[in-house]
Amino acid sequence: MTDTPVEESLFQIIHCYHQYAARDGDTETLSLEELKALLMDSAHRFMESLGRKEPYFIAELFRAADKNKDNQICFDEFLYILGKLLRDYHLQYHRQLCAHYCAQHSLY
């Protein structure tokens, strides 16, 4: 049986996480530099469309997600980062839909 698009996306997220975690040090966690590389290499357009590609924003995401303050991002903490980015993108999506609807119906 073929994976669904969502299943394939989930697998790709897991694979990408481990690919970047294996670059330096602990192969089960991401350093700040590994997180920056992962987000800018693998989600560049996504980060850019959110206006979130600046290093200070990624560093803030890292600090907020690093719950145990070990200066590493484990997979659970990485999921927190993805959730935050997806939430922001989802809000942007709704703003764009609303703007499109309002423009179509001369509500501006």
N, C-alpha and C positions, 0 to 999 in steps of 0.2 A: 504494500500500500504506500502511496506517495504522501509525503508530509504536506500538511496544509501550509499556506503562506505564513500564518502566525507561528506554526511550529518551526518552520524554516527560519523565520526571523529570530525566534528565541534561541535556536541552536547557534545562529550566527553571533548573537550577543555573547553567549557563553564562550564560544571559540575566540572571538575578538578579545574578550577580557583576558583569557589565558595566554593568548599570543603576546599581548603587551605586558602582562605580569611577568612573563618569563624572560624579559629583556635584561633586567638587573636584579640582583639580590634575591629576595623571597619570591618564589615562583607562584605563590598563592595570593599575593597582594600587589597593589599598584602604589608606586611612589608618586609624588606630585608630578615629576617629570614624565613618568609613564602615563599618568592620567591625561596630562596636557597633550602628549603625542597621540594617545588613543582618540581623544575628542577632536583634535584638529585634523588628524589623518582620516578618521572614519566617519566623522559627523560634521565636516567643515561647513557645508551649506546649511545644515540644521542650526549649528551654533551661530553662523553669520546671520541667518534670518531672524534669530532671536536677539541679535545684538550682543551676544555673549562670548565672543571669541577672544576678548582681551585677557591677558594673563592674570590680571587681578581678579576677574570674575571666576576663573577656573580655580584659583587659589582659595577664594572664598567658598566655593562649592566643596573643595577638598576639606577645608577646616570644618565646615558644617557637617559633612558626612563622617568625618573621622571621630566617631562616638567614643572610642576608647583612648583617643589622643596618643596613638603609637606612631603617628606620622606615616601610616600606611592605610590603604583602602582595601579592605577585604571585600569579598563578593557581595555580602549583605549591604555593606556601606555603598558599594557601587550601584546597587539597585536603588538606594535612596537618591543618588545623583541622577540616575536615569529617570526616576519618578518625578523629580523636581523639573528636569528639562522637558519631559513629556507634558507635565501639567502646564508649564509656560507655553509650550507650543500649542497645546489644546486651547488655551485661552486666546492666543493669537489667531488661531483658526476661527474661533467664534467671533472675534472682533471683525475679521475679514468678511465673514458671512453676513454679519449685521450691517457692515458698511455697504456691502453689495446690495442687500435687500433695501436698505434705506435709499441708496442711490437709484435703484430701479423704481421705487415708489415715491420719489421726490420728497423724502422725509428730512432732507438736509436743507 
